Amino acid sequence: MLEKKTYRVRSVYSIGTFIGCGCLAAIWFFYAYRDREQAWSDVLENRIVYGFTLTFAILLAVVALVSLWQMRRPAYQLELDRDKIKLRRRELGSDRIKRIYVSKGELPLVGILPKRSGFVPNDYTFKFPEDPEPKIQELLEWASANGVSVIHKERARWL
């Protein structure tokens, strides 16, 4: 592959993540509100339970808001060059990529795992919004030409 290829890609966050985390955050905020009056008693355990409940509710609300923000972001560019990939103003040379994950399914998701990282960063996860098969094939050809291993996995759904 000598010429540079450019594709439009989108973030992988779904509406299900937003709705699920938003509903869970509302439930945990309800529990925190219910425990609010007991937290001001002299019992330390009540304060710990209230703090944990409120912290967990805030964490879920933040995840819901981040997923909403990710869904609303415009499509961005994936550039495949001879020996590097560029995504959202970040460049990764093929020597800095540990592996590429491709999910199976109707709309495959792609994750690029950099070396020295234990997880796939959000900026390196994407999907092709239209006609993904030839684009996935180009990415797989780029990976084999540059010696990057590719792992095909079932798509993990937790919500």
C-alpha positions, 0 to 999 in steps of 0.5 A: 500500500503506497498511497494514503487512504482516508476514511470517515469513522465514528465513535463507538458509543451507543444510545444504550450506554447513555440511557442505561447509565442515565437511569442507573444514575437517577436510581443511585441519586434517589438512594443518596437523597433518601440517605441524606438525612441519616448521614448527618447523624453521629453514626460514621457508617451512615456518612460512609454509605451516603458518600459511597452512594453519592459518589457512585451516582455522580460517576454514572452521571458522568459516564452518561454525559460522556457517552452523550457527548461522544454520540454527538461528536461529528465523524472524524478521519482515519488515515492509513499511510504506509507505516502509520495510522492517524486518528483524531490528530494522533499518529501511531506508527505500526511499530507502536501498535500491539494489535488491532481488534475487530468485532464480528457483526453487522457493523464491526467495531475496531479497536487499536491497542498501542504498545505500553497500554493495557486497554484500547483508548477511546480515541482508538476505537471506531466504526465505519458508518457506511459500507464497512466491509471493504474498509475493514478489508483495507485495514486488515491488509494494512495490518498484515503488510506492517506486521500488526496482529489482528484479533477477531472477537465477538462484540462485548455488550455490557448494557 
